[in-house]
Amino acid sequence: MNDIFMAYEYNGNGNGTLEGIRGCGNAFDDNIIQEWGPNRGQNDHMGVEMWRNLTDHQQQKIIENEAEANGIERPHDYGVSFHYNSKVETHHFGRHHPMKPWRLTLTKQLVLSYGLHYAMDLFESRKATKDELAEFHSRDYLDFLASIYPEKPFDEEKRSKYLGSADTASDCPIFDGMWDYFTLYSGASLDATRNLISGQSDIAINWSGGLHHAHKNMGAGFCYINDIVLAIQQLLTVVPRVLYIDIDVHHGDGVEEAFHSTDRVLTLSFHKFAPNFFPGTGDMTETGPRDPKNPNVMDKESPGAHHGLNVPLKDGIDDEQWEQLFADIAGPVIEAYDPGAIVLQCGADSLGGDRLGNFNINIKAHGFCVDFVKQRSRNRKLLIIGGGGYTPRNVARCWTHETSICVDVELRDTLPAHVPYRQAFMGEEHGNGLLYPTLNNIPGKIHQNTHSEAYLRSQVENIHTQLRYIQGSPSVQMSIIPNGYLRVREEVDAELRDEEERRDRDENRRRKEKNVGGRGEYRDP
């Protein structure tokens, strides 16, 4: 098994790996296990220290009990894979920057504490190579990103070109280890996609991905490498159509732009749209390429016309409106477009109480989208990825809940007593140790709901109008047969086996001719 959760901190010293957790014996202290059972009170201030003093065997049993209490087991008729590399957690955009990779640490700890890892295949993802990133991004841009670090002087003109002007440079800062960070989260999305392509997984999860604002030659909005575009490009090698759905509070502009002129990818983004709200794109009228002779008119000659669908929202949308809107739009889009694969970006900044968001959505309403898409993804490949989210404890809650949806289990509301960093979830202002605290009544974070029923109805009607133009197969002819990726992979594997067998035969022939090792000796040639 791959030890994807390196430095797993249950034992307080960073060496209690997942391998150790799943491989323990049965010698446990029943009194201690009972003390740390699923019904343990949520306000035990001695919990962390007590947990650190338990043996690996005792910790293992406690987690098993928690998993049993939540009814966690592997799905019977489909497979879910979880792709992660703990090294992505260690990076830091800067003390005052809203992007906190530490949210991934909290997510990991909740997933493990509930025992959700027992229901999934776990993969430690590798870094993406520069060649892989160059499938979308320009070489000049990648060379720049790979060459810079804070202590090294850099070309200010290039920085402005690639990461924004002085006014916006703080969005995409230069920080220690940034190239490793980019290649780690992108590598996880590519690994997850390969699992889907090869048929190893039906649903693949990478919470470290979902950086949807990055462009071909430029970073933007905390995003430097667009792992989503790279993943979709890979999926297009085996399916004729990919549907991308984005529920981040910000418009998925980088992905939409990348596939602007093709009908093999349809992008559907639900987001806030308002003056001075980043990135300033994603109006309901933006549905595809414009006629170069008249930028105000849709270029109906382009295959990408009507394949960039946007649902611009205002402040304060609530759970009921959100769920109804998503169902009324996503359902018909999936049915009309009939994709072979769906990529769902689950940016958690659309939650209520987010540092940068302006909606009043609770965790289960956000998760409704994951469940809705999952139910309509039978016989379709489904890639689940992260995105925005700037209140780390709520990001972790949300993505843990959505992981549970993927493996079809319901989690107990009280967080397990053995969750590391449990204090981050304690106190009334931090959710009182619950997985599902109310997020739409946080003082200072309540946003007036400015959505009328007529406005929401107009959004549904607009999308349904656009769907009339996209019925049927894409105009781009597929150059490979379904599962062509597997066929090519099998052929390459066969060639490698043949080559290895040939080398073995040649070596054996040479050994016999020279009588090397004929009596067990070793002789240099």
C-alpha positions as CSV (number, residue, x, y, z in Angstrom):
1,M,0.0,0.0,0.0
2,N,1.2,3.5,-0.8
3,D,1.8,5.6,2.3
4,I,0.0,8.7,1.0
5,F,-0.4,10.3,4.4
6,M,3.3,10.9,5.3
7,A,3.9,12.5,8.6
8,Y,0.6,11.3,9.9
9,E,0.4,13.1,13.2
10,Y,-1.9,11.0,15.3
11,N,1.0,9.9,17.6
12,G,2.4,13.4,17.9
13,N,5.8,12.7,16.5
14,G,5.1,12.3,12.8
15,N,5.9,8.7,12.4
16,G,2.5,7.0,12.7
17,T,2.0,6.3,9.0
18,L,-1.1,5.0,7.4
19,E,0.8,1.7,6.7
20,G,1.2,1.3,10.5
21,I,-2.4,2.2,11.1
22,R,-3.8,-0.6,8.9
23,G,-1.2,-3.2,9.7
24,C,-1.6,-3.5,13.5
25,G,-2.3,-6.6,15.6
26,N,-5.0,-7.3,18.1
27,A,-3.3,-6.6,21.5
28,F,-5.3,-3.6,22.8
29,D,-6.2,-2.3,26.2
30,D,-10.0,-2.6,26.2
31,N,-10.4,0.1,28.9
32,I,-8.5,2.6,26.9
33,I,-10.4,1.7,23.7
34,Q,-13.7,2.2,25.5
35,E,-12.5,5.5,26.9
36,W,-11.8,6.7,23.4
37,G,-15.0,5.2,21.9
38,P,-17.2,7.0,19.4
39,N,-19.5,8.3,22.2
40,R,-16.7,10.2,24.0
41,G,-17.6,13.7,24.9
42,Q,-16.5,16.5,22.6
43,N,-14.9,18.9,25.2
44,D,-12.1,16.8,26.7
45,H,-9.2,19.2,27.0
46,M,-6.9,16.3,27.8
47,G,-7.7,14.5,24.5
48,V,-4.7,15.4,22.4
49,E,-2.1,14.6,25.1
50,M,-3.9,11.3,25.9
51,W,-4.0,10.3,22.3
52,R,-0.3,10.9,21.8
53,N,0.5,8.5,24.7
54,L,-1.5,5.6,23.1
55,T,0.4,2.9,21.2
56,D,0.0,2.5,17.5
57,H,-2.1,-0.6,18.1
58,Q,-4.5,1.3,20.4
59,Q,-4.9,4.2,18.0
60,Q,-5.6,1.7,15.2
61,K,-8.4,0.1,17.1
62,I,-10.0,3.4,18.0
63,I,-10.0,4.5,14.4
64,E,-11.5,1.1,13.4
65,N,-14.2,1.6,16.0
66,E,-15.0,5.1,14.6
67,A,-15.2,3.7,11.1
68,E,-17.6,1.0,12.3
69,A,-19.7,3.5,14.1
70,N,-20.1,5.4,10.9
71,G,-20.8,2.3,8.8
72,I,-17.8,2.8,6.6
73,E,-17.0,0.1,4.1
74,R,-15.9,-0.1,0.5
75,P,-18.7,0.5,-2.0
76,H,-19.8,-2.8,-3.6
77,D,-20.4,-1.8,-7.2
78,Y,-17.8,0.9,-7.9
79,G,-14.4,2.0,-6.8
80,V,-13.2,5.3,-5.3
81,S,-9.5,6.4,-5.3
82,F,-7.9,9.1,-3.1
83,H,-4.8,10.8,-4.6
84,Y,-2.6,12.8,-2.3
85,N,1.0,13.7,-1.4
86,S,1.4,15.2,2.1
87,K,4.4,17.3,0.9
88,V,1.9,19.7,-0.7
89,E,0.8,20.7,2.8
90,T,4.1,22.3,3.8
91,H,4.0,25.2,1.4
92,H,3.1,28.7,2.5
93,F,2.0,31.6,0.3
94,G,2.7,34.1,3.0
95,R,1.4,35.0,6.5
96,H,-1.3,37.3,5.3
97,H,-2.2,35.5,2.1
98,P,-5.7,33.9,2.2
99,M,-4.6,30.7,0.4
100,K,-3.6,28.3,3.2
101,P,-2.4,24.8,2.1
102,W,-2.8,23.9,5.8
103,R,-6.5,23.3,5.0
104,L,-5.3,20.1,3.3
105,T,-3.7,19.0,6.6
106,L,-7.1,19.5,8.4
107,T,-8.9,17.7,5.6
108,K,-6.6,14.8,5.7
109,Q,-6.9,14.5,9.5
110,L,-10.7,14.5,9.4
111,V,-10.8,11.9,6.6
112,L,-8.4,9.6,8.6
113,S,-10.1,10.2,12.0
114,Y,-13.5,9.2,10.6
115,G,-11.9,6.1,9.0
116,L,-12.9,7.1,5.5
117,H,-9.6,5.7,4.1
118,Y,-10.9,2.2,4.7
119,A,-13.5,2.7,1.9
120,M,-11.0,3.9,-0.8
121,D,-7.9,3.0,-2.7
122,L,-5.1,5.3,-1.6
123,F,-2.4,6.6,-3.9
124,E,0.6,8.7,-3.1
125,S,0.8,11.0,-6.1
126,R,4.0,11.9,-7.8
127,K,5.1,15.2,-9.1
128,A,4.1,16.2,-12.6
129,T,7.0,16.6,-15.0
130,K,7.6,19.8,-17.0
131,D,6.8,17.9,-20.2
132,E,3.4,17.0,-18.7
133,L,2.7,20.6,-17.7
134,A,3.7,21.7,-21.2
135,E,0.8,19.8,-22.7
136,F,-1.1,23.0,-21.9
137,H,1.2,25.7,-20.6
138,S,3.9,27.4,-22.7
139,R,7.5,26.5,-22.2
140,D,8.6,30.0,-21.5
141,Y,6.1,30.4,-18.7
142,L,7.1,27.1,-17.2
143,D,10.8,27.9,-17.4
144,F,10.1,31.2,-15.6
145,L,8.1,29.4,-12.8
146,A,10.8,26.8,-12.4
147,S,13.6,29.3,-12.1
148,I,12.3,31.8,-9.5
149,Y,12.4,31.8,-5.7
150,P,12.3,34.6,-3.1
151,E,16.0,35.0,-2.5
152,K,16.9,35.1,-6.1
153,P,16.8,38.3,-8.1
154,F,14.2,38.1,-10.9
155,D,13.2,40.1,-14.0
156,E,10.4,42.4,-12.9
157,E,9.2,42.7,-16.5
158,K,8.8,38.9,-16.7
159,R,7.1,38.8,-13.3
160,S,4.6,41.4,-14.5
161,K,4.1,39.4,-17.7
162,Y,3.6,36.0,-16.1
163,L,2.2,36.7,-12.6
164,G,0.5,40.1,-12.9
165,S,1.3,43.7,-12.5
166,A,2.4,45.4,-9.2
167,D,-1.3,45.9,-8.4
168,T,-2.2,42.2,-8.7
169,A,1.2,40.5,-7.9
170,S,0.1,39.8,-4.3
171,D,-2.4,37.3,-5.7
172,C,0.3,35.1,-7.1
173,P,3.4,35.7,-4.8
174,I,6.8,34.2,-5.2
175,F,7.3,31.8,-2.3
176,D,9.7,29.0,-1.2
177,G,9.2,25.7,-2.9
178,M,6.6,27.0,-5.3
179,W,7.7,24.8,-8.2
180,D,7.4,21.7,-6.0
181,Y,3.9,22.9,-4.9
182,F,2.7,23.3,-8.5
183,T,4.0,19.9,-9.6
184,L,2.6,18.2,-6.6
185,Y,-1.0,19.3,-6.9
186,S,-0.9,18.9,-10.7
187,G,0.7,15.5,-10.4
188,A,-2.2,14.4,-8.1
189,S,-4.8,15.4,-10.7
190,L,-3.0,13.6,-13.5
191,D,-2.6,10.5,-11.4
192,A,-6.3,10.6,-10.5
193,T,-7.1,10.9,-14.2
194,R,-4.9,8.0,-15.1
195,N,-6.8,5.9,-12.6
196,L,-10.1,6.8,-14.4
197,I,-8.7,6.2,-17.8
198,S,-7.3,2.8,-16.9
199,G,-10.5,1.7,-15.3
200,Q,-8.9,1.3,-11.8
201,S,-11.4,3.9,-10.4
202,D,-14.9,5.1,-11.1
203,I,-14.5,8.1,-8.9
204,A,-11.1,9.7,-8.3
205,I,-10.5,12.5,-5.7
206,N,-7.8,15.1,-5.5
207,W,-8.6,17.8,-3.0
208,S,-5.2,19.6,-3.6
209,G,-6.2,20.4,-7.2
210,G,-8.8,22.5,-8.8
211,L,-6.7,25.7,-9.5
212,H,-9.0,27.0,-12.2
213,H,-7.8,30.6,-12.8
214,A,-4.4,29.7,-14.3
215,H,-4.0,30.6,-18.0
216,K,-1.7,29.1,-20.7
217,N,0.9,31.8,-20.2
218,M,0.0,33.5,-16.9
219,G,-0.9,32.8,-13.3
220,A,-3.9,34.5,-11.7
221,G,-6.1,34.3,-8.6
222,F,-3.7,32.2,-6.5
223,C,-3.4,29.7,-9.4
224,Y,-0.2,29.1,-11.4
225,I,-0.7,25.7,-13.1
226,N,-4.1,24.7,-14.4
227,D,-4.3,21.1,-13.3
228,I,-7.9,20.9,-14.4
229,V,-7.1,21.6,-18.1
230,L,-4.3,19.0,-18.0
231,A,-6.7,16.4,-16.6
232,I,-9.4,17.1,-19.1
233,Q,-6.9,16.9,-22.0
234,Q,-6.0,13.4,-20.8
235,L,-9.7,12.4,-20.5
236,L,-10.3,13.5,-24.0
237,T,-8.0,10.7,-25.2
238,V,-10.6,8.1,-24.2
239,V,-14.0,9.9,-24.3
240,P,-15.5,12.1,-26.9
241,R,-17.0,14.7,-24.5
242,V,-16.0,16.0,-21.1
243,L,-18.3,18.1,-18.9
244,Y,-16.6,20.5,-16.5
245,I,-18.8,21.8,-13.6
246,D,-17.5,24.5,-11.2
247,I,-19.2,25.4,-7.9
248,D,-16.4,27.7,-6.6
249,V,-17.6,31.2,-5.7
250,H,-15.3,32.5,-8.5
251,H,-15.8,32.0,-12.2
252,G,-13.8,29.1,-13.7
253,D,-12.3,31.4,-16.3
254,G,-9.1,29.6,-17.0
255,V,-10.8,26.3,-17.9
256,E,-13.5,28.0,-20.0
257,E,-10.8,29.9,-21.9
258,A,-8.7,26.8,-22.5
259,F,-11.6,25.0,-24.3
260,H,-13.3,28.1,-25.7
261,S,-13.2,26.9,-29.3
262,T,-14.1,23.2,-29.0
263,D,-17.4,21.4,-28.5
264,R,-15.7,18.4,-27.0
265,V,-15.6,20.2,-23.6
266,L,-18.6,21.9,-22.1
267,T,-17.9,24.2,-19.1
268,L,-20.6,25.0,-16.6
269,S,-19.8,27.5,-13.8
270,F,-21.9,28.7,-10.9
271,H,-20.3,31.8,-9.3
272,K,-20.7,35.3,-8.0
273,F,-20.7,37.9,-10.7
274,A,-20.4,41.6,-9.7
275,P,-18.4,44.7,-10.4
276,N,-14.9,44.5,-8.9
277,F,-15.4,40.8,-8.0
278,F,-12.6,38.6,-9.3
279,P,-12.1,37.6,-12.1
280,G,-14.8,39.8,-13.6
281,T,-15.9,37.3,-16.2
282,G,-18.8,34.8,-16.4
283,D,-21.9,36.8,-17.3
284,M,-24.8,34.8,-18.6
285,T,-24.2,36.2,-22.1
286,E,-20.7,34.6,-22.2
287,T,-21.4,31.3,-23.8
288,G,-18.7,30.8,-26.3
289,P,-16.4,32.5,-28.9
290,R,-17.3,35.9,-30.3
291,D,-17.3,36.7,-34.0
292,P,-13.9,38.4,-34.6
293,K,-15.6,40.9,-37.0
294,N,-18.2,41.8,-34.4
295,P,-17.2,41.0,-30.8
296,N,-20.8,41.6,-29.6
297,V,-22.1,38.7,-31.6
298,M,-21.7,35.0,-31.0
299,D,-19.5,33.3,-33.6
300,K,-21.9,30.6,-34.6
301,E,-19.3,29.1,-37.0
302,S,-17.1,28.1,-34.1
303,P,-17.6,24.6,-32.6
304,G,-17.3,26.1,-29.2
305,A,-20.3,28.3,-29.5
306,H,-22.8,27.7,-26.6
307,H,-20.3,25.4,-24.9
308,G,-19.2,27.9,-22.1
309,L,-22.3,28.1,-19.8
310,N,-22.3,30.5,-16.9
311,V,-24.7,31.0,-14.0
312,P,-23.8,34.4,-12.5
313,L,-25.1,34.8,-9.0
314,K,-25.4,37.7,-6.5
315,D,-24.8,37.8,-2.7
316,G,-26.5,35.6,-0.2
317,I,-27.9,32.7,-2.1
318,D,-29.3,30.2,0.5
319,D,-29.4,26.4,0.6
320,E,-32.8,25.8,-0.9
321,Q,-32.2,28.2,-3.8
322,W,-28.8,26.7,-4.4
323,E,-29.9,23.1,-4.5
324,Q,-32.9,23.8,-6.7
325,L,-30.9,26.0,-9.1
326,F,-28.2,23.3,-9.4
327,A,-30.7,20.5,-10.1
328,D,-32.6,22.6,-12.6
329,I,-29.5,23.4,-14.6
330,A,-27.0,20.5,-14.1
331,G,-29.5,17.8,-14.7
332,P,-30.6,19.0,-18.2
333,V,-27.0,19.8,-19.1
334,I,-25.8,16.3,-18.3
335,E,-28.7,14.8,-20.2
336,A,-28.3,17.0,-23.2
337,Y,-24.5,16.8,-23.5
338,D,-24.1,13.2,-22.5
339,P,-20.5,13.4,-21.5
340,G,-18.2,10.4,-21.1
341,A,-16.5,12.0,-18.1
342,I,-17.4,14.7,-15.6
343,V,-14.9,16.9,-13.8
344,L,-16.4,18.6,-10.7
345,Q,-14.5,21.4,-9.1
346,C,-15.7,21.8,-5.5
347,G,-14.3,25.2,-4.4
348,A,-15.4,25.6,-0.8
349,D,-15.3,29.4,-0.9
350,S,-19.0,29.2,-1.9
351,L,-19.7,28.2,1.7
352,G,-21.2,30.6,4.2
353,G,-18.7,32.3,6.4
354,D,-15.8,32.0,3.9
355,R,-13.2,34.7,4.2
356,L,-13.6,35.7,0.5
357,G,-17.0,34.3,-0.4
358,N,-20.4,36.0,-0.3
359,F,-22.9,33.1,-0.2
360,N,-25.0,31.7,2.7
361,I,-24.6,28.0,1.8
362,N,-24.1,25.3,4.4
363,I,-21.9,22.2,4.0
364,K,-24.7,19.7,3.1
365,A,-26.1,22.1,0.4
366,H,-22.6,22.3,-1.1
367,G,-22.3,18.5,-0.9
368,F,-25.7,18.2,-2.6
369,C,-23.9,19.0,-5.9
370,V,-21.4,16.2,-5.4
371,D,-24.2,13.7,-4.7
372,F,-26.3,15.0,-7.6
373,V,-23.5,14.6,-10.1
374,K,-22.4,11.2,-8.6
375,Q,-25.9,9.8,-9.0
376,R,-25.8,10.8,-12.7
377,S,-22.2,9.5,-13.3
378,R,-22.9,5.8,-13.5
379,N,-21.0,4.5,-16.5
380,R,-19.2,7.9,-16.6
381,K,-15.8,8.7,-15.2
382,L,-15.9,11.2,-12.4
383,L,-13.0,13.4,-11.2
384,I,-13.6,15.3,-8.0
385,I,-11.1,18.1,-7.2
386,G,-10.8,21.0,-4.8
387,G,-10.4,24.7,-5.5
388,G,-11.0,27.8,-3.5
389,G,-11.8,28.0,0.2
390,Y,-10.3,30.4,2.7
391,T,-11.7,29.4,6.0
392,P,-9.6,26.3,6.5
393,R,-11.7,24.5,9.2
394,N,-14.8,24.8,7.0
395,V,-13.0,23.7,3.9
396,A,-11.9,20.6,5.7
397,R,-15.4,19.9,7.0
398,C,-16.8,20.3,3.5
399,W,-14.3,18.1,1.6
400,T,-14.5,15.4,4.3
401,H,-18.3,15.4,3.9
402,E,-18.0,15.2,0.2
403,T,-15.5,12.4,0.5
404,S,-18.1,10.5,2.5
405,I,-20.6,11.1,-0.3
406,C,-18.2,9.6,-2.8
407,V,-18.0,6.3,-0.7
408,D,-21.7,6.5,0.1
409,V,-21.6,6.8,3.9
410,E,-23.2,9.2,6.4
411,L,-20.8,10.6,9.1
412,R,-21.7,11.4,12.7
413,D,-22.0,15.1,13.3
414,T,-19.7,15.2,16.4
415,L,-16.1,15.2,15.3
416,P,-14.1,12.2,16.6
417,A,-12.4,12.9,19.9
418,H,-9.0,11.8,18.5
419,V,-8.9,14.4,15.6
420,P,-5.5,16.1,15.7
421,Y,-5.8,19.9,15.7
422,R,-9.3,19.4,17.1
423,Q,-9.0,22.8,18.8
424,A,-9.3,24.4,15.4
425,F,-12.9,23.2,15.3
426,M,-13.8,24.1,18.9
427,G,-15.7,27.1,20.3
428,E,-18.9,28.6,19.2
429,E,-17.2,30.8,16.6
430,H,-15.4,27.7,15.1
431,G,-18.4,25.3,15.0
432,N,-18.4,23.7,18.5
433,G,-16.6,20.5,17.5
434,L,-19.3,19.6,14.9
435,L,-18.9,18.4,11.3
436,Y,-22.0,20.3,10.2
437,P,-22.2,23.6,12.1
438,T,-24.5,26.3,10.8
439,L,-22.6,28.6,8.5
440,N,-25.2,31.1,7.5
441,N,-25.6,32.8,10.9
442,I,-22.0,33.8,11.6
443,P,-21.8,37.4,12.9
444,G,-20.1,39.6,10.3
445,K,-20.4,36.9,7.6
446,I,-24.1,37.0,7.0
447,H,-24.9,38.2,3.5
448,Q,-28.2,39.6,2.5
449,N,-29.9,37.4,0.0
450,T,-30.4,39.5,-3.1
451,H,-31.8,36.8,-5.4
452,S,-35.4,37.1,-6.5
453,E,-37.2,34.0,-7.9
454,A,-37.5,35.8,-11.2
455,Y,-33.8,36.2,-11.4
456,L,-33.0,32.6,-10.6
457,R,-35.7,31.5,-13.1
458,S,-34.0,33.7,-15.8
459,Q,-30.7,31.8,-15.2
460,V,-32.4,28.4,-15.7
461,E,-34.2,29.6,-18.8
462,N,-30.9,31.0,-20.3
463,I,-29.1,27.7,-19.8
464,H,-32.1,25.7,-21.3
465,T,-32.0,28.0,-24.3
466,Q,-28.3,27.4,-24.8
467,L,-28.9,23.6,-24.6
468,R,-31.0,23.7,-27.8
469,Y,-27.8,24.4,-29.7
470,I,-25.7,21.5,-28.3
471,Q,-27.7,18.4,-28.8
472,G,-25.9,15.5,-30.5
473,S,-22.3,14.5,-30.9
474,P,-19.4,16.8,-31.2
475,S,-18.2,18.0,-34.5
476,V,-14.7,16.9,-33.8
477,Q,-14.2,13.3,-35.0
478,M,-12.6,11.0,-32.5
479,S,-9.3,9.6,-33.8
480,I,-9.2,6.7,-31.4
481,I,-11.6,4.0,-30.5
482,P,-13.2,3.9,-27.0
483,N,-10.7,2.5,-24.5
484,G,-8.0,3.3,-27.0
485,Y,-5.8,4.4,-24.2
486,L,-5.9,0.9,-22.7
487,R,-5.3,-0.7,-26.1
488,V,-2.2,1.5,-26.6
489,R,-1.0,0.8,-23.1
490,E,-1.4,-2.9,-23.5
491,E,0.5,-2.8,-26.8
492,V,3.4,-0.8,-25.2
493,D,3.5,-3.2,-22.3
494,A,3.6,-6.2,-24.6
495,E,6.5,-4.6,-26.6
496,L,8.4,-3.9,-23.4
497,R,7.9,-7.5,-22.3
498,D,9.0,-8.8,-25.7
499,E,12.1,-6.6,-25.5
500,E,12.9,-7.8,-22.0
501,E,12.5,-11.4,-23.0
502,R,14.7,-10.8,-26.0
503,R,17.4,-9.3,-23.9
504,D,17.2,-12.2,-21.5
505,R,17.6,-14.7,-24.3
506,D,20.6,-12.8,-25.7
507,E,22.2,-12.7,-22.3
508,N,21.7,-16.4,-21.7
509,R,23.2,-17.2,-25.1
510,R,26.2,-15.0,-24.4
511,R,26.6,-16.6,-20.9
512,K,26.6,-20.1,-22.4
513,E,29.0,-19.1,-25.1
514,K,31.5,-17.7,-22.5
515,N,30.6,-20.3,-19.9
516,V,30.1,-17.4,-17.4
517,G,28.7,-18.7,-14.2
518,G,28.7,-22.2,-15.6
519,R,29.8,-23.6,-12.2
520,G,28.5,-20.8,-10.1
521,E,31.5,-18.6,-10.4
522,Y,31.4,-14.9,-11.3
523,R,33.8,-13.5,-13.9
524,D,34.0,-10.0,-15.2
525,P,33.7,-9.9,-19.0
